[in-house]
């Protein structure tokens, strides 16, 4: 139930970067991370600048890590979707840093109950689950920062919001 890629604004391609992940955390494809605190990818927290969304777990060369124990009768090249960092060879991720990428994100509550989050323009924070947005933080108050911008309800799943990065660590950090 993490963030799923939907499209990019204006057809501009995704901006993927290879990021070394901090140890002692479980990271999934679709989780939201930041890198400005330590220089390593750590799971995102609310009201902080967003690094990006994990697109793939990979090795130091950027190659997707295949599952170590494929099930008989299934494809053997299935990539790893979740990993405890620090595992041999799996401490990197390809991360999409672009604020022009739109994701479908699950919500922790009933969409639209706070600041009409179901409509374009609301801002909303990440939940402590890292793979969901926190409905109760939706806001339309100018000057109140939040991790994501809501583009409204996902037309393919009414339990999810279409969101893009609102507080990008690459664009909004100041010295």
Phi, psi and omega per residue, in radians:
X1 nan 0.835 -3.119
X2 -1.771 -3.022 3.109
X3 -1.199 2.365 3.102
X4 -2.062 2.319 3.103
X5 -1.062 2.369 3.078
X6 -2.006 -1.017 -3.110
X7 -2.936 3.094 3.043
X8 -2.011 2.625 3.116
X9 -1.296 2.223 3.115
X10 1.274 0.209 3.129
X11 1.237 0.235 3.135
X12 -1.313 2.329 -3.082
X13 -1.105 2.813 3.117
X14 -1.211 2.656 -3.108
X15 -1.944 1.527 -3.078
X16 -1.610 2.408 3.085
X17 -2.343 2.533 3.074
X18 -1.391 2.164 -3.074
X19 -2.189 2.275 3.029
X20 -1.337 2.296 -3.106
X21 -1.639 2.526 3.047
X22 -1.196 2.631 3.131
X23 -1.327 2.969 3.014
X24 1.137 0.701 3.022
X25 -2.549 2.706 3.066
X26 -1.792 2.094 -3.078
X27 -2.012 2.369 3.115
X28 -2.035 2.696 2.965
X29 -1.059 2.287 -3.108
X30 1.688 -0.093 3.063
X31 -1.309 2.726 3.132
X32 -1.794 2.308 -3.125
X33 -2.261 2.898 2.988
X34 -2.299 2.763 -3.112
X35 -2.203 -0.152 -3.004
X36 -1.290 -0.382 -3.092
X37 -1.211 -0.839 -3.058
X38 -2.176 -0.135 -3.047
X39 1.559 -0.145 3.084
X40 -1.951 2.738 3.112
X41 -1.268 2.078 3.073
X42 -2.189 2.663 -3.131
X43 -1.068 2.407 -3.043
X44 -1.204 2.616 2.995
X45 -2.144 2.794 -3.091
X46 -1.076 2.609 3.041
X47 1.086 0.328 3.030
X48 -2.010 2.761 -3.133
X49 -1.121 2.378 -3.084
X50 -1.524 2.344 2.980
X51 -1.370 -1.148 -3.129
X52 -3.129 -2.974 -3.105
X53 -1.960 2.305 -3.119
X54 -1.186 2.119 3.125
X55 -1.650 -0.604 -3.133
X56 -2.771 2.566 3.002
X57 -1.631 2.348 -2.983
X58 -2.606 3.125 3.092
X59 -1.621 -3.107 -3.081
X60 -1.026 -0.388 -3.141
X61 -1.610 -0.021 3.137
X62 1.520 0.166 3.114
X63 -1.502 2.336 3.106
X64 -1.002 2.457 -3.137
X65 -1.546 2.142 3.128
X66 -1.364 2.653 3.108
X67 -1.071 2.450 -3.038
X68 -1.402 -0.317 -3.108
X69 -2.394 1.352 3.141
X70 -1.111 2.629 3.139
X71 -1.543 2.375 3.135
X72 -0.937 2.369 3.120
X73 1.522 0.047 3.106
X74 -2.031 2.927 3.104
X75 -1.116 2.392 -3.080
X76 -1.487 -0.201 -3.076
X77 -1.715 0.456 -3.111
X78 -1.222 2.298 -3.124
X79 -1.421 2.794 -3.129
X80 -1.336 2.313 -3.084
X81 -1.801 -0.301 -3.119
X82 -2.635 2.496 -3.114
X83 -2.661 2.514 2.955
X84 -1.470 2.036 -3.053
X85 -1.117 2.635 -3.066
X86 1.730 -0.220 3.071
X87 -1.108 2.484 -3.074
X88 -0.814 2.064 3.045
X89 1.379 -0.088 -3.089
X90 -2.091 1.363 3.092
X91 -2.348 0.412 -3.121
X92 -2.314 2.766 3.072
X93 -2.541 2.601 2.917
X94 -1.549 2.157 -3.024
X95 -2.127 2.324 3.079
X96 -1.548 1.952 -3.093
X97 -1.625 -0.025 -2.998
X98 -1.348 2.245 3.016
X99 -1.334 -0.026 3.116
X100 -1.684 0.131 3.078
X101 -1.685 2.351 3.108
X102 -1.842 2.315 3.140
X103 -2.076 2.658 2.951
X104 -1.653 2.123 -3.059
X105 -2.171 2.352 3.052
X106 -1.220 2.705 -3.124
X107 -2.007 2.663 3.136
X108 -1.395 -0.245 -3.100
X109 -2.460 -2.962 3.123
X110 -1.277 2.060 -3.088
X111 -1.094 2.353 3.094
X112 1.676 -0.105 -3.119
X113 -1.392 -0.329 3.136
X114 -2.107 2.091 3.043
X115 0.905 0.639 -3.102
X116 0.705 0.963 -3.140
X117 -1.078 -0.290 3.142
X118 -1.303 -0.129 3.126
X119 -1.972 2.679 3.137
X120 -0.933 2.461 2.969
X121 1.870 -0.275 3.108
X122 -1.275 2.671 3.015
X123 -1.909 2.541 -3.028
X124 -2.608 2.516 -3.110
X125 -1.606 2.878 3.041
X126 -1.334 2.584 3.055
X127 -1.501 2.848 3.112
X128 -1.096 -0.262 3.074
X129 -1.247 -0.315 3.127
X130 1.261 -0.266 -3.126
X131 -1.986 0.212 -3.138
X132 -2.414 2.774 2.983
X133 -1.724 2.632 -3.035
X134 -1.711 1.760 -3.071
X135 -0.876 -0.708 -3.060
X136 -1.152 -0.207 3.137
X137 -1.709 -0.015 -3.130
X138 -1.001 2.404 -3.102
X139 -2.553 2.700 2.991
X140 -2.224 0.333 -3.124
X141 -1.481 2.102 3.140
X142 -1.080 2.385 3.129
X143 1.573 -0.193 3.088
X144 -1.617 2.064 -3.077
X145 -1.472 2.616 3.043
X146 -2.615 2.767 -3.046
X147 -1.098 -0.697 -2.954
X148 -2.241 2.718 3.051
X149 -1.822 2.276 3.131
X150 -1.549 2.279 3.034
X151 -1.723 0.119 -3.141
X152 1.827 -3.050 -3.093
X153 -1.224 2.466 3.055
X154 -1.158 2.087 -3.103
X155 -1.134 -0.283 3.130
X156 -1.657 -0.179 -3.126
X157 -2.790 1.837 -3.037
X158 -1.236 -0.023 3.075
X159 -1.675 0.081 -3.087
X160 -2.236 2.654 3.064
X161 -1.867 2.589 2.965
X162 -1.547 2.157 -3.068
X163 -2.370 2.739 2.993
X164 -2.377 2.832 -3.112
X165 -1.133 2.198 3.097
X166 -1.745 -0.650 -3.117
X167 -1.954 1.400 -3.111
X168 -1.393 2.255 3.104
X169 -1.138 -0.402 -3.134
X170 -1.409 -0.382 -3.063
X171 -1.949 -0.354 -2.992
X172 -2.054 -0.110 3.100
X173 -1.247 2.399 3.112
X174 -2.102 2.777 -3.140
X175 -1.701 nan nan
